[in-house]
């Protein structure tokens, strides 16, 4: 990371001005004493002051030019940050983010300003302490910060007096280290030991994490000795000429050749160490037997990291499959030299590094190169000496970042979608409070007007538009998976049959509808109304796509249902779809398909390919939210052979026995008499919603007591008699509804409670461990509130 440019501060000196003024005054005094002529003395003094003014003006002019701050050039800083394998960021003294690389964006899903990155409270506090320590001492670090389940280490360094450099080092591929540990402890370690190769995995702190039995026997005297956690360096000694031996065997023991295999990147990653006996110390490069060489190559072939062995002339000797995949090597025409893989600008540096390590350079080095097949994707290589492995002299390791990069992009996309979903849910919740007040006031005004009044139609129009806004908030809640669902066990063909007549009217005459049902379809558990909305949204999108491509001929919309068994899912080998039995719903059309560049964006909220004013971008995002909240999966693709778009929904087959629940009739008679009596305590932090609830219930004959939050409600109960019903919002400041209700229940165990909220009922019930609790979703009308209140009080 480049040092931040510092602004030079001009030195302030009044010496020239003081000198000129002093000289003028001194000359005037000398003339006055010598000639006793005041006119001449005044002239000398004026000349001195004029000279001082000229000097001062010139100095200020040149100083302003010299003091102009040069514009900061971050080009070098950006280039160095992009070349680093760590996530880097720079913050200024004011805590603002001024520079960061792409790996920082990938790690945190955006550009948060350290230490305010998306981590736990404990980790955030550790980052804040590290920042404060870096400002004081110049450097600090925060250990094992969890980011999306992976432990990282944050290094914070002060640059100059005005900036902090943040470097986040990831503990990579813990599962890879576990695999290598299992290989060493298992049969592979025994085979290497039989060939005379001792293998050890050493932690970054120098402690033994795993070792094969041969190393245990040589280092501790027993192949079954407990060696984990011991200091690796304590088992070895070095003589005066640099030969390494086991400490237990002393200086008369067999000399050892130590080979480090950096199978993971980063300073905080474990190291694989192989030790070989030097049978003849006078031979500079003792060769190992063919059996041992075969086992070493077998070990390299089993490692998930890409590893290649290079001979002394710089030619490839062996490369494993991960290296072939990561380097995009054509198996039919493999390259002879490593430099054949990289772009022209990187050939010299790579050739020089291979030459140095082939000549016996110690330690290892890391460098970044670009392959000719993907010059826009820098790849980190680790180069180390590999003397003693037959023809091999240099070991090159790299990591196949294709899948990792894809996974990081998916994590970033999921994080962005989750953030937008949380934002949409919060906006919908606030809108529901506003719409509750609007709809409630409309209901109260309609009670004072009758059809035919001049204001009646206007009030009805306001109420109708409010209901349209309420449907929009339901779409937002569906996208954010926070809507209230009423799941039932059902068959998908029954849902399609119910909606088919509606689809025929929506599609029009130019679009033909085909429905195909598979056999042995398993039941699914979903909300039938929401599932119908999924089918309608997909069908309408398909219709618009076909009509935009062929306005006159239209096309064919095909809706299929099919059973997908667990064995078929296994053959699909999809990382997203868990193994199990599914009932699939496929909606396909004969349009032009979805462009590849927008295929990954179509489920994002507010993304639409339609013209301005013809699409909100919430249709497919709503479908996505409904399917995910129902426990299913949805995939979008283009039909094989260049056909139209194809959406496939997978819903898990419901196997648990469904409880027998008495189904309410479709048309529920609403009694005209909603009058009641009793005391109702209403707790709501929104003033307008609280006022509507109070007025609505008072008109129905109830005695209403209101409180603006949970703490106020508990204080009011100290001076009130037992209420007949508690109506409370769920999410409130200071004290939420469930916490307040639990304390009230300690005093009145059988008090009925009605919760009202703009969030999903099932989401809230998971956090509410109370009995005899009803739920009223926002926005609600005055009549719905009166009905819910009457039903609860009558059921006591």
Order of alpha helices (4+ residues) and beta strands (2+ residues): alpha-alpha-alpha-beta-beta-alpha-alpha-beta-beta-beta-alpha-alpha-beta-beta-alpha-beta-beta-beta-beta-alpha-beta-beta-alpha-alpha-beta-beta-beta-alpha-alpha-beta-alpha-beta-beta-alpha-beta-alpha-beta-alpha-beta-beta-beta-alpha-beta-alpha-beta-alpha-beta-alpha-beta-alpha
